[in-house]
Amino acid sequence: MTSEPVDSAAEPVDPTVVSRRLARESLGQDDPTGWFERLYSAASEGDAVIPWDRGTANPLLVDWVDTAEPSGAGLRALIVGAGTGWDAELIADQGYDTTAFDISPSAVETAERNHPDSKATYEVADLLNPPAEWHRAFDLVVEIFTVQALPIALQPEATAHVGDFVRPGGTLVVIASARDDDTPDDAIEGPPWPLTRAAIDAFTGPDLKLIQLNRSPSPSAATNYRWQAEYLRD
Ligand SMILES: C[S@@+](CC[C@H](N)C(=O)[O-])C[C@H]1O[C@@H](n2cnc3c(N)ncnc32)[C@H](O)[C@@H]1O
């Protein structure tokens, strides 16, 4: 019997390994968002895999579109932490004038490369310091897995900015991993830091109301749960 040399390059890459290492380094340097650019940049060189890139829109956002049947003609949408652009494309296809932003320039480049004929506009921006002109400027705001990608101490500020983008009469859709309210913050070894029910309620305000909330098993692991929340501003 002959033994074959192990070709490590042929081993499948565990998509979480590189991202976890980059996140740990970044958080250790008190730079909670720097690892996103390093990860997207490494992925564009073929040295990493983006763990959350499904190559399609989020199934819960697809469900929302199928149920709500939104008609975006003449309306503006904002996609928060848009990553590689699949959710932005789904929303732009509903007729919304769609802006999609991410803190990582390489994510924006990847989204533009993925979708060369896109009707969406991709931009670099920071949810923690967004452009002033986005204040209450959008008829539809979609936030998927961005707030939970930030350390818990930063989540209230990020959550407040997400809600602030919604104009009167506008809708906010939030999709996030769920955690039980009685799981203490320090028991979570993020990223991600999944959202409690209280964190879902924190998107509301005096005139931004939670109108629908579902909690369903994650397609990837039935022991994990996902929130799908819809809010409406009076
Ligand atoms: C877990 S990924 C989710 C990406 C995408 N929403 C999805 O569901 O596939 C979080 C995204 O948020 C972006 N992000 C993290 N912090 C951000 C910030 N402060 N402002 C804008 N984008 C941010 C990251 O670069 C990354 O693309």
Ligand as a Chemical Component Dictionary entry (heavy atoms), coordinates in Angstrom:
data_LIG
# 
_chem_comp.id                   LIG 
_chem_comp.type                 NON-POLYMER 
_chem_comp.pdbx_formal_charge   0 
_chem_comp.three_letter_code    LIG 
# 
loop_
_chem_comp_atom.comp_id 
_chem_comp_atom.atom_id 
_chem_comp_atom.alt_atom_id 
_chem_comp_atom.type_symbol 
_chem_comp_atom.charge 
_chem_comp_atom.model_Cartn_x 
_chem_comp_atom.model_Cartn_y 
_chem_comp_atom.model_Cartn_z 
_chem_comp_atom.pdbx_ordinal 
LIG C1  C1  C 0  -22.359 39.363 10.321 1  
LIG S1  S1  S 1  -22.121 40.379 8.933  2  
LIG C2  C2  C 0  -23.741 40.361 8.165  3  
LIG C3  C3  C 0  -23.704 40.844 6.747  4  
LIG C4  C4  C 0  -25.062 40.872 6.049  5  
LIG N1  N1  N 0  -25.975 41.784 6.682  6  
LIG C5  C5  C 0  -25.640 39.480 5.999  7  
LIG O1  O1  O 0  -26.602 39.191 6.709  8  
LIG O2  O2  O -1 -25.088 38.664 5.246  9  
LIG C6  C6  C 0  -22.059 42.010 9.639  10 
LIG C7  C7  C 0  -21.783 43.065 8.595  11 
LIG O3  O3  O 0  -21.829 44.339 9.198  12 
LIG C8  C8  C 0  -20.728 45.108 8.786  13 
LIG N2  N2  N 0  -20.468 46.057 9.877  14 
LIG C9  C9  C 0  -19.977 45.800 11.102 15 
LIG N3  N3  N 0  -19.907 46.917 11.835 16 
LIG C10 C10 C 0  -20.394 47.904 11.061 17 
LIG C11 C11 C 0  -20.574 49.290 11.249 18 
LIG N4  N4  N 0  -20.240 49.890 12.402 19 
LIG N5  N5  N 0  -21.093 50.016 10.235 20 
LIG C12 C12 C 0  -21.415 49.423 9.051  21 
LIG N6  N6  N 0  -21.259 48.106 8.811  22 
LIG C13 C13 C 0  -20.762 47.357 9.806  23 
LIG C14 C14 C 0  -19.619 44.099 8.560  24 
LIG O4  O4  O 0  -18.583 44.554 7.720  25 
LIG C15 C15 C 0  -20.399 42.931 7.970  26 
LIG O5  O5  O 0  -20.523 43.035 6.576  27 
# 
loop_
_chem_comp_bond.comp_id 
_chem_comp_bond.atom_id_1 
_chem_comp_bond.atom_id_2 
_chem_comp_bond.value_order 
_chem_comp_bond.pdbx_ordinal 
LIG C1  S1  SING 1  
LIG S1  C2  SING 2  
LIG S1  C6  SING 3  
LIG C2  C3  SING 4  
LIG C3  C4  SING 5  
LIG C4  N1  SING 6  
LIG C4  C5  SING 7  
LIG C5  O1  DOUB 8  
LIG C5  O2  SING 9  
LIG C6  C7  SING 10 
LIG C7  O3  SING 11 
LIG C7  C15 SING 12 
LIG O3  C8  SING 13 
LIG C8  N2  SING 14 
LIG C8  C14 SING 15 
LIG N2  C9  SING 16 
LIG N2  C13 SING 17 
LIG C9  N3  DOUB 18 
LIG N3  C10 SING 19 
LIG C10 C11 SING 20 
LIG C10 C13 DOUB 21 
LIG C11 N4  SING 22 
LIG C11 N5  DOUB 23 
LIG N5  C12 SING 24 
LIG C12 N6  DOUB 25 
LIG N6  C13 SING 26 
LIG C14 O4  SING 27 
LIG C14 C15 SING 28 
LIG C15 O5  SING 29 
# 
